[in-house]
Amino acid sequence: MSNDRAKFLADWQKALGDKDALLSDPEGYAGELTLRAKRAREQSIISNDDLSESLGWVNAAYEWALEELLSRELGQ
């Protein structure tokens, strides 16, 4: 599990940092990241703790994207 876990978490973290994807469709991209994490848990690639932490990061990224878009809108 550790090699698969490490690969998943590295790939997932990279995807989480894709600001362009987050800003172009915050809800859709956050949903995609959520599904990836849940599938990894269902396949026993990550633990329940990993899933919980991953979902927390998705929520934070989603909130960041919304705030960034609002800030850009108000700045124009």
N, CA, C and O atoms as a GROMACS GRO file, in nm:
protein
  304
    1MET      N    1   0.082  -0.120   0.000
    1MET     CA    2   0.000   0.000   0.000
    1MET      C    3   0.086   0.126   0.000
    1MET      O    4   0.042   0.228  -0.052
    2SER      N    5   0.203   0.123   0.054
    2SER     CA    6   0.279   0.247   0.071
    2SER      C    7   0.325   0.308  -0.061
    2SER      O    8   0.322   0.431  -0.075
    3ASN      N    9   0.368   0.227  -0.160
    3ASN     CA   10   0.407   0.284  -0.288
    3ASN      C   11   0.288   0.344  -0.362
    3ASN      O   12   0.297   0.453  -0.416
    4ASP      N   13   0.177   0.271  -0.362
    4ASP     CA   14   0.056   0.323  -0.426
    4ASP      C   15   0.008   0.448  -0.353
    4ASP      O   16  -0.036   0.545  -0.415
    5ARG      N   17   0.016   0.445  -0.222
    5ARG     CA   18  -0.027   0.559  -0.141
    5ARG      C   19   0.058   0.681  -0.171
    5ARG      O   20   0.007   0.790  -0.192
    6ALA      N   21   0.189   0.661  -0.173
    6ALA     CA   22   0.280   0.773  -0.198
    6ALA      C   23   0.257   0.831  -0.337
    6ALA      O   24   0.257   0.953  -0.354
    7LYS      N   25   0.237   0.745  -0.436
    7LYS     CA   26   0.213   0.793  -0.573
    7LYS      C   27   0.081   0.868  -0.580
    7LYS      O   28   0.073   0.976  -0.639
    8PHE      N   29  -0.023   0.810  -0.520
    8PHE     CA   30  -0.153   0.878  -0.523
    8PHE      C   31  -0.143   1.015  -0.458
    8PHE      O   32  -0.188   1.114  -0.515
    9LEU      N   33  -0.084   1.020  -0.338
    9LEU     CA   34  -0.077   1.148  -0.266
    9LEU      C   35   0.006   1.252  -0.341
    9LEU      O   36  -0.028   1.370  -0.341
   10ALA      N   37   0.114   1.208  -0.405
   10ALA     CA   38   0.196   1.302  -0.484
   10ALA      C   39   0.117   1.355  -0.604
   10ALA      O   40   0.116   1.475  -0.632
   11ASP      N   41   0.051   1.264  -0.674
   11ASP     CA   42  -0.030   1.304  -0.790
   11ASP      C   43  -0.147   1.392  -0.749
   11ASP      O   44  -0.179   1.490  -0.815
   12TRP      N   45  -0.210   1.354  -0.639
   12TRP     CA   46  -0.326   1.428  -0.591
   12TRP      C   47  -0.286   1.568  -0.546
   12TRP      O   48  -0.357   1.665  -0.572
   13GLN      N   49  -0.172   1.578  -0.478
   13GLN     CA   50  -0.123   1.708  -0.431
   13GLN      C   51  -0.092   1.799  -0.550
   13GLN      O   52  -0.119   1.919  -0.546
   14LYS      N   53  -0.036   1.741  -0.654
   14LYS     CA   54  -0.008   1.818  -0.776
   14LYS      C   55  -0.138   1.868  -0.837
   14LYS      O   56  -0.148   1.984  -0.877
   15ALA      N   57  -0.238   1.780  -0.844
   15ALA     CA   58  -0.368   1.819  -0.898
   15ALA      C   59  -0.433   1.927  -0.812
   15ALA      O   60  -0.495   2.019  -0.865
   16LEU      N   61  -0.418   1.915  -0.682
   16LEU     CA   62  -0.475   2.014  -0.591
   16LEU      C   63  -0.414   2.152  -0.614
   16LEU      O   64  -0.481   2.253  -0.595
   17GLY      N   65  -0.289   2.157  -0.655
   17GLY     CA   66  -0.221   2.284  -0.679
   17GLY      C   67  -0.246   2.344  -0.815
   17GLY      O   68  -0.188   2.448  -0.848
   18ASP      N   69  -0.332   2.283  -0.895
   18ASP     CA   70  -0.362   2.335  -1.029
   18ASP      C   71  -0.459   2.453  -1.016
   18ASP      O   72  -0.581   2.437  -1.023
   19LYS      N   73  -0.401   2.570  -0.999
   19LYS     CA   74  -0.483   2.690  -0.977
   19LYS      C   75  -0.569   2.724  -1.097
   19LYS      O   76  -0.682   2.772  -1.080
   20ASP      N   77  -0.519   2.700  -1.218
   20ASP     CA   78  -0.598   2.730  -1.337
   20ASP      C   79  -0.726   2.648  -1.340
   20ASP      O   80  -0.833   2.699  -1.371
   21ALA      N   81  -0.714   2.519  -1.309
   21ALA     CA   82  -0.832   2.432  -1.307
   21ALA      C   83  -0.929   2.474  -1.197
   21ALA      O   84  -1.050   2.476  -1.218
   22LEU      N   85  -0.876   2.508  -1.081
   22LEU     CA   86  -0.961   2.552  -0.971
   22LEU      C   87  -1.035   2.680  -1.006
   22LEU      O   88  -1.154   2.695  -0.976
   23LEU      N   89  -0.965   2.773  -1.070
   23LEU     CA   90  -1.028   2.902  -1.101
   23LEU      C   91  -1.124   2.892  -1.219
   23LEU      O   92  -1.220   2.970  -1.227
   24SER      N   93  -1.101   2.800  -1.310
   24SER     CA   94  -1.191   2.790  -1.425
   24SER      C   95  -1.324   2.723  -1.389
   24SER      O   96  -1.426   2.752  -1.450
   25ASP      N   97  -1.322   2.634  -1.290
   25ASP     CA   98  -1.445   2.566  -1.248
   25ASP      C   99  -1.428   2.516  -1.104
   25ASP      O  100  -1.407   2.397  -1.082
   26PRO      N  101  -1.437   2.607  -1.007
   26PRO     CA  102  -1.411   2.567  -0.868
   26PRO      C  103  -1.494   2.448  -0.820
   26PRO      O  104  -1.442   2.354  -0.760
   27GLU      N  105  -1.623   2.452  -0.846
   27GLU     CA  106  -1.710   2.346  -0.798
   27GLU      C  107  -1.682   2.214  -0.868
   27GLU      O  108  -1.672   2.109  -0.804
   28GLY      N  109  -1.670   2.220  -0.999
   28GLY     CA  110  -1.644   2.099  -1.076
   28GLY      C  111  -1.511   2.035  -1.043
   28GLY      O  112  -1.502   1.913  -1.027
   29TYR      N  113  -1.407   2.117  -1.034
   29TYR     CA  114  -1.275   2.063  -1.007
   29TYR      C  115  -1.265   2.011  -0.864
   29TYR      O  116  -1.203   1.907  -0.840
   30ALA      N  117  -1.324   2.080  -0.770
   30ALA     CA  118  -1.326   2.031  -0.632
   30ALA      C  119  -1.401   1.898  -0.625
   30ALA      O  120  -1.361   1.808  -0.551
   31GLY      N  121  -1.508   1.887  -0.701
   31GLY     CA  122  -1.582   1.761  -0.706
   31GLY      C  123  -1.498   1.648  -0.763
   31GLY      O  124  -1.503   1.535  -0.715
   32GLU      N  125  -1.421   1.679  -0.866
   32GLU     CA  126  -1.333   1.579  -0.927
   32GLU      C  127  -1.227   1.532  -0.827
   32GLU      O  128  -1.200   1.413  -0.815
   33LEU      N  129  -1.167   1.627  -0.756
   33LEU     CA  130  -1.067   1.592  -0.655
   33LEU      C  131  -1.127   1.508  -0.543
   33LEU      O  132  -1.065   1.414  -0.494
   34THR      N  133  -1.247   1.543  -0.503
   34THR     CA  134  -1.317   1.468  -0.399
   34THR      C  135  -1.340   1.323  -0.444
   34THR      O  136  -1.316   1.229  -0.368
   35LEU      N  137  -1.386   1.307  -0.567
   35LEU     CA  138  -1.409   1.172  -0.619
   35LEU      C  139  -1.281   1.092  -0.626
   35LEU      O  140  -1.280   0.973  -0.593
   36ARG      N  141  -1.171   1.155  -0.668
   36ARG     CA  142  -1.042   1.085  -0.674
   36ARG      C  143  -1.003   1.033  -0.536
   36ARG      O  144  -0.961   0.918  -0.521
   37ALA      N  145  -1.018   1.118  -0.436
   37ALA     CA  146  -0.980   1.078  -0.301
   37ALA      C  147  -1.070   0.966  -0.250
   37ALA      O  148  -1.023   0.871  -0.188
   38LYS      N  149  -1.199   0.977  -0.275
   38LYS     CA  150  -1.291   0.873  -0.228
   38LYS      C  151  -1.266   0.740  -0.298
   38LYS      O  152  -1.275   0.635  -0.235
   39ARG      N  153  -1.235   0.745  -0.427
   39ARG     CA  154  -1.203   0.621  -0.499
   39ARG      C  155  -1.076   0.557  -0.443
   39ARG      O  156  -1.068   0.435  -0.427
   40ALA      N  157  -0.978   0.640  -0.414
   40ALA     CA  158  -0.853   0.587  -0.357
   40ALA      C  159  -0.879   0.520  -0.224
   40ALA      O  160  -0.819   0.417  -0.193
   41ARG      N  161  -0.968   0.576  -0.145
   41ARG     CA  162  -1.003   0.514  -0.017
   41ARG      C  163  -1.078   0.383  -0.039
   41ARG      O  164  -1.050   0.284   0.028
   42GLU      N  165  -1.171   0.383  -0.133
   42GLU     CA  166  -1.248   0.261  -0.162
   42GLU      C  167  -1.157   0.148  -0.209
   42GLU      O  168  -1.184   0.030  -0.185
   43GLN      N  169  -1.048   0.185  -0.276
   43GLN     CA  170  -0.953   0.085  -0.326
   43GLN      C  171  -0.843   0.055  -0.224
   43GLN      O  172  -0.747  -0.015  -0.255
   44SER      N  173  -0.856   0.109  -0.104
   44SER     CA  174  -0.760   0.090   0.005
   44SER      C  175  -0.621   0.142  -0.028
   44SER      O  176  -0.521   0.092   0.024
   45ILE      N  177  -0.615   0.242  -0.115
   45ILE     CA  178  -0.487   0.305  -0.147
   45ILE      C  179  -0.447   0.402  -0.036
   45ILE      O  180  -0.330   0.414  -0.001
   46ILE      N  181  -0.546   0.471   0.017
   46ILE     CA  182  -0.522   0.565   0.127
   46ILE      C  183  -0.608   0.524   0.247
   46ILE      O  184  -0.704   0.448   0.234
   47SER      N  185  -0.571   0.575   0.362
   47SER     CA  186  -0.643   0.545   0.486
   47SER      C  187  -0.760   0.642   0.506
   47SER      O  188  -0.776   0.738   0.431
   48ASN      N  189  -0.839   0.614   0.606
   48ASN     CA  190  -0.948   0.706   0.642
   48ASN      C  191  -0.892   0.842   0.682
   48ASN      O  192  -0.950   0.946   0.649
   49ASP      N  193  -0.780   0.841   0.753
   49ASP     CA  194  -0.716   0.968   0.792
   49ASP      C  195  -0.670   1.046   0.670
   49ASP      O  196  -0.687   1.168   0.662
   50ASP      N  197  -0.610   0.974   0.573
   50ASP     CA  198  -0.568   1.040   0.449
   50ASP      C  199  -0.689   1.101   0.376
   50ASP      O  200  -0.683   1.213   0.326
   51LEU      N  201  -0.798   1.026   0.373
   51LEU     CA  202  -0.918   1.076   0.307
   51LEU      C  203  -0.970   1.201   0.376
   51LEU      O  204  -1.002   1.300   0.310
   52SER      N  205  -0.977   1.197   0.507
   52SER     CA  206  -1.025   1.313   0.582
   52SER      C  207  -0.938   1.435   0.556
   52SER      O  208  -0.989   1.545   0.533
   53GLU      N  209  -0.808   1.416   0.558
   53GLU     CA  210  -0.716   1.527   0.533
   53GLU      C  211  -0.729   1.577   0.389
   53GLU      O  212  -0.727   1.698   0.365
   54SER      N  213  -0.742   1.485   0.296
   54SER     CA  214  -0.756   1.523   0.155
   54SER      C  215  -0.882   1.605   0.133
   54SER      O  216  -0.880   1.705   0.062
   55LEU      N  217  -0.991   1.564   0.193
   55LEU     CA  218  -1.117   1.637   0.177
   55LEU      C  219  -1.108   1.775   0.240
   55LEU      O  220  -1.166   1.871   0.190
   56GLY      N  221  -1.036   1.786   0.349
   56GLY     CA  222  -1.013   1.917   0.410
   56GLY      C  223  -0.935   2.010   0.316
   56GLY      O  224  -0.967   2.128   0.304
   57TRP      N  225  -0.834   1.955   0.249
   57TRP     CA  226  -0.757   2.034   0.154
   57TRP      C  227  -0.841   2.074   0.034
   57TRP      O  228  -0.827   2.185  -0.017
   58VAL      N  229  -0.928   1.984  -0.013
   58VAL     CA  230  -1.017   2.018  -0.124
   58VAL      C  231  -1.106   2.135  -0.085
   58VAL      O  232  -1.125   2.228  -0.163
   59ASN      N  233  -1.162   2.128   0.034
   59ASN     CA  234  -1.248   2.236   0.082
   59ASN      C  235  -1.173   2.368   0.087
   59ASN      O  236  -1.226   2.472   0.046
   60ALA      N  237  -1.051   2.364   0.138
   60ALA     CA  238  -0.970   2.487   0.146
   60ALA      C  239  -0.939   2.541   0.007
   60ALA      O  240  -0.944   2.662  -0.014
   61ALA      N  241  -0.908   2.454  -0.086
   61ALA     CA  242  -0.877   2.497  -0.223
   61ALA      C  243  -1.001   2.558  -0.289
   61ALA      O  244  -0.991   2.658  -0.360
   62TYR      N  245  -1.114   2.497  -0.266
   62TYR     CA  246  -1.240   2.548  -0.321
   62TYR      C  247  -1.270   2.687  -0.265
   62TYR      O  248  -1.306   2.778  -0.340
   63GLU      N  249  -1.256   2.703  -0.135
   63GLU     CA  250  -1.281   2.833  -0.074
   63GLU      C  251  -1.182   2.938  -0.125
   63GLU      O  252  -1.220   3.053  -0.149
   64TRP      N  253  -1.056   2.898  -0.141
   64TRP     CA  254  -0.956   2.990  -0.197
   64TRP      C  255  -0.998   3.036  -0.336
   64TRP      O  256  -0.992   3.155  -0.366
   65ALA      N  257  -1.040   2.942  -0.420
   65ALA     CA  258  -1.078   2.976  -0.557
   65ALA      C  259  -1.194   3.074  -0.559
   65ALA      O  260  -1.194   3.170  -0.636
   66LEU      N  261  -1.294   3.050  -0.475
   66LEU     CA  262  -1.409   3.141  -0.471
   66LEU      C  263  -1.367   3.280  -0.426
   66LEU      O  264  -1.410   3.380  -0.483
   67GLU      N  265  -1.283   3.287  -0.324
   67GLU     CA  266  -1.235   3.417  -0.276
   67GLU      C  267  -1.151   3.488  -0.381
   67GLU      O  268  -1.162   3.609  -0.399
   68GLU      N  269  -1.068   3.413  -0.450
   68GLU     CA  270  -0.984   3.470  -0.555
   68GLU      C  271  -1.069   3.526  -0.669
   68GLU      O  272  -1.043   3.636  -0.719
   69LEU      N  273  -1.169   3.451  -0.711
   69LEU     CA  274  -1.257   3.497  -0.818
   69LEU      C  275  -1.334   3.622  -0.776
   69LEU      O  276  -1.348   3.716  -0.854
   70LEU      N  277  -1.383   3.623  -0.654
   70LEU     CA  278  -1.455   3.739  -0.603
   70LEU      C  279  -1.362   3.861  -0.596
   70LEU      O  280  -1.401   3.972  -0.634
   71SER      N  281  -1.243   3.839  -0.547
   71SER     CA  282  -1.145   3.946  -0.538
   71SER      C  283  -1.113   4.004  -0.676
   71SER      O  284  -1.102   4.126  -0.692
   72ARG      N  285  -1.098   3.917  -0.773
   72ARG     CA  286  -1.070   3.963  -0.910
   72ARG      C  287  -1.189   4.042  -0.966
   72ARG      O  288  -1.171   4.143  -1.034
   73GLU      N  289  -1.308   3.994  -0.937
   73GLU     CA  290  -1.428   4.060  -0.986
   73GLU      C  291  -1.442   4.198  -0.924
   73GLU      O  292  -1.474   4.295  -0.994
   74LEU      N  293  -1.418   4.208  -0.797
   74LEU     CA  294  -1.430   4.337  -0.728
   74LEU      C  295  -1.319   4.432  -0.766
   74LEU      O  296  -1.337   4.554  -0.760
   75GLY      N  297  -1.205   4.379  -0.804
   75GLY     CA  298  -1.092   4.461  -0.842
   75GLY      C  299  -1.104   4.523  -0.980
   75GLY      O  300  -1.029   4.614  -1.015
   76GLN      N  301  -1.199   4.474  -1.058
   76GLN     CA  302  -1.212   4.525  -1.196
   76GLN      C  303  -1.306   4.641  -1.205
   76GLN      O  304  -1.328   4.694  -1.313
   0.00000   0.00000   0.00000
